[in-house]
Amino acid sequence: MKRFRIFVFLSSLSLSIFAQFPYGTTGLLHMPTADMQRDKTFMLGGSYLHEQATPTKWDYPTYNYYINITIFPFFEVGYTCTLFKFAMPGMGLPERYRNQDRQFSVRLRAIKEGQFWQHMPAVVIGGNDVLTSVGFKDQDYINSSETGNGYWNRWYLAATKHLNLYGELGVHAAYVYNRRADYRLNGVALGANWKPQLHPALNVMAEYDSRTVNCGLGYTLWKDHINVVTELNDFKYLSAGIYFKIHLK
């Protein structure tokens, strides 16, 4: 009976899905995936972001915080704030974090893994920074130009398939797109993550996010309620995050 309880506990850990901490949504490190959280999952988190892990608006390290909820098993929304740093010399105030960029994200699962046939991958359509103005007058929910404030804007189509390989291996592919002049995304993203059978609380991740190649580690604590994640952007620049997860159902 004791061994059975241990097996059930480890199996539940292996089903944990990690958050994409720069964006505050479900995914790998930077590239989107078709993984979804459990129905009615609420996440609250925060991150330290190296400037190489952010759009070009940030030429200094920064921080973010976010809330995220999976309203239905196939639909997820998130709200993320990333801190701005600037000085106010006219008032004699030095450079500090004084403001924040706000963005909304949405994810919709179009196909569930294995839905139509055994090897069918899951498919998700999503977007980040989806409610953004180009300037002060015009609205354009796809084209956030260099002068607009849609710094994190992107749209994507992602597919994910899970395999058994001495644990759980996730294989991910996506196409990401925006029309920003300062942080252009238009290409294929590829990635994988692996949760070893002997220690499923560990999540090893690697990806090409259509701009850089990144690697990272995630770790689940306290039955998937507390999660930590670290990454090396371009295998050089360290960022890290922590988030709290509650399953409301």
C-alpha positions in Angstrom: 0.0 0.0 0.0 2.9 2.4 0.8 4.5 1.7 -2.6 1.1 2.3 -4.3 0.7 5.7 -2.6 4.2 6.7 -3.6 3.5 5.7 -7.2 0.2 7.8 -7.3 2.1 10.8 -5.8 4.8 10.6 -8.4 2.3 10.1 -11.2 0.5 13.3 -10.1 3.7 15.2 -10.3 4.4 14.0 -13.8 1.1 15.6 -14.9 2.1 19.0 -13.8 2.4 21.7 -16.5 4.8 24.5 -16.2 4.2 28.2 -16.8 6.1 30.3 -19.3 7.4 32.8 -16.9 8.4 35.7 -19.2 4.8 35.8 -20.6 2.8 34.5 -17.6 1.2 31.8 -19.6 1.5 28.0 -20.0 4.5 27.0 -22.3 8.2 26.3 -22.3 10.6 29.1 -21.6 9.8 31.5 -24.4 8.2 29.4 -27.1 4.5 28.6 -26.9 3.3 25.0 -26.6 -0.1 23.2 -26.8 0.0 22.1 -23.1 -2.9 23.2 -21.0 -3.4 23.5 -17.3 -6.1 21.6 -15.5 -9.6 23.1 -15.6 -10.0 26.0 -13.1 -6.3 26.3 -12.4 -5.2 29.7 -11.0 -1.6 30.8 -11.1 0.1 33.8 -9.5 3.8 34.4 -10.2 6.8 36.7 -10.6 10.1 36.6 -12.4 13.5 38.2 -12.7 14.2 38.8 -16.4 17.6 39.5 -17.9 17.4 42.1 -20.6 18.3 39.5 -23.3 15.1 37.7 -22.3 12.9 40.7 -23.0 11.9 42.7 -26.0 14.3 45.5 -27.0 12.4 48.1 -25.1 14.2 46.9 -22.0 17.9 47.5 -22.0 18.3 46.6 -18.4 17.2 43.7 -16.1 13.6 43.8 -15.0 10.9 42.0 -13.1 7.4 40.9 -13.9 4.3 39.5 -12.0 1.2 37.9 -13.4 -2.1 36.1 -12.8 -3.5 33.4 -15.0 -6.6 31.3 -14.9 -7.7 28.3 -17.0 -11.4 29.1 -17.2 -12.3 26.0 -19.1 -10.1 22.9 -20.0 -9.6 24.5 -23.5 -9.3 28.2 -22.6 -6.7 30.2 -20.7 -6.3 33.9 -20.0 -3.5 35.8 -18.4 -2.6 39.3 -17.2 1.1 40.2 -16.9 2.9 43.4 -15.8 6.6 44.0 -16.6 8.4 46.8 -14.7 9.8 49.9 -16.4 12.8 51.9 -15.1 13.4 55.6 -15.7 14.6 58.8 -14.1 12.8 62.0 -13.4 15.7 64.6 -13.5 13.3 67.5 -13.5 12.2 66.4 -10.0 15.6 65.3 -8.9 14.6 61.6 -8.9 17.2 59.0 -9.9 16.5 56.0 -12.2 14.2 53.5 -10.6 11.4 51.1 -11.4 8.5 53.6 -11.6 6.0 52.2 -14.1 4.9 48.9 -15.7 3.8 47.6 -19.0 0.5 45.6 -19.0 -0.5 42.9 -21.3 -3.3 40.4 -21.7 -2.8 36.9 -23.1 -5.3 34.3 -24.4 -4.9 30.6 -25.4 -7.5 28.4 -27.0 -7.0 24.6 -27.5 -8.4 23.6 -30.9 -7.5 19.9 -30.7 -6.9 17.8 -27.7 -4.0 15.3 -27.8 -5.2 12.0 -29.1 -8.6 13.4 -30.0 -9.0 12.0 -33.5 -6.4 9.3 -33.6 -3.7 7.8 -31.3 -0.8 10.0 -32.5 -2.7 13.3 -32.9 -0.9 16.1 -31.2 -2.7 18.8 -29.2 -3.1 22.1 -31.0 -3.4 25.5 -29.4 -4.0 29.0 -31.0 -3.0 31.9 -28.9 -1.7 35.4 -28.5 0.2 37.7 -26.1 -0.3 41.4 -25.6 -3.4 41.1 -27.7 -5.2 44.3 -26.6 -2.6 47.0 -27.5 -2.7 50.3 -29.3 -0.2 51.4 -31.9 -0.3 54.9 -30.7 -2.7 57.1 -28.8 -5.4 57.2 -31.5 -5.3 54.1 -33.7 -6.0 50.5 -32.7 -4.4 47.6 -34.4 -4.5 44.3 -32.6 -1.9 42.6 -34.8 0.4 45.3 -36.0 2.1 46.8 -32.9 4.7 49.0 -34.4 8.0 50.3 -32.9 6.2 53.4 -31.6 3.3 51.4 -30.0 3.3 49.8 -26.6 2.6 46.2 -27.7 6.1 45.2 -26.7 5.3 41.5 -26.1 2.8 41.1 -29.0 2.8 37.8 -30.8 0.3 35.4 -32.3 1.0 31.7 -32.7 -0.2 28.2 -33.6 1.4 25.5 -31.4 1.4 21.7 -31.5 2.5 19.3 -28.7 2.9 15.5 -28.4 3.9 13.6 -25.3 5.9 10.4 -25.4 7.2 7.9 -22.9 11.0 7.9 -22.7 12.3 6.9 -19.3 9.7 9.5 -18.1 7.6 12.0 -20.0 9.0 13.6 -23.1 7.2 16.6 -24.6 7.9 17.5 -28.2 6.7 20.9 -29.3 6.5 22.9 -32.5 5.0 26.3 -33.2 4.7 29.2 -35.7 5.0 32.6 -34.1 4.3 35.9 -35.7 4.0 39.6 -35.2 4.8 42.7 -37.3 6.7 44.7 -34.7 9.6 46.7 -36.0 11.6 46.5 -32.8 11.0 42.8 -31.8 10.2 41.0 -35.0 8.8 37.4 -34.7 8.1 35.5 -37.9 9.1 31.9 -38.0 9.1 28.3 -36.6 9.8 27.5 -33.0 10.9 24.1 -31.8 11.4 22.7 -28.3 11.3 19.7 -26.0 11.0 19.0 -22.3 11.7 15.9 -20.3 10.5 14.8 -16.8 12.6 11.8 -15.7 10.7 8.8 -14.4 13.0 8.6 -11.3 12.3 12.3 -10.4 9.2 13.7 -12.2 9.2 16.9 -10.2 12.2 18.0 -12.4 11.5 19.4 -15.8 14.4 19.8 -18.3 13.7 22.2 -21.2 15.4 23.3 -24.4 14.0 25.3 -27.3 14.6 27.5 -30.3 12.0 30.3 -29.9 12.5 31.6 -33.5 15.1 34.0 -32.3 17.4 32.3 -29.8 18.3 28.9 -28.5 17.5 28.6 -24.7 17.7 26.0 -22.0 16.2 25.8 -18.5 15.1 23.8 -15.6 11.8 23.7 -13.7 11.0 22.1 -10.4 7.7 21.3 -8.7 7.3 21.7 -4.9 4.4 20.9 -2.5 2.2 18.8 -4.9 2.4 21.3 -7.8 1.4 24.3 -5.7 4.8 26.0 -5.8 7.0 25.9 -8.9 10.4 27.4 -9.7 12.0 27.8 -13.1 15.3 29.0 -14.4 16.6 29.6 -17.9 19.7 30.5 -19.8 18.7 32.7 -22.7 21.0 32.0 -25.7 22.8 29.6 -23.2 24.3 32.7 -21.5 21.9 35.0 -19.8 20.2 33.9 -16.5 16.5 34.6 -15.7 14.4 32.9 -13.1 10.8 32.8 -11.8 8.5 31.4 -9.1 4.8 30.9 -9.2 2.0 29.6 -7.0 -0.7 27.3 -8.5 -4.1 26.5 -7.1 -6.6 24.0 -8.7 -10.0 25.4 -7.9 -11.8 22.3 -9.2 
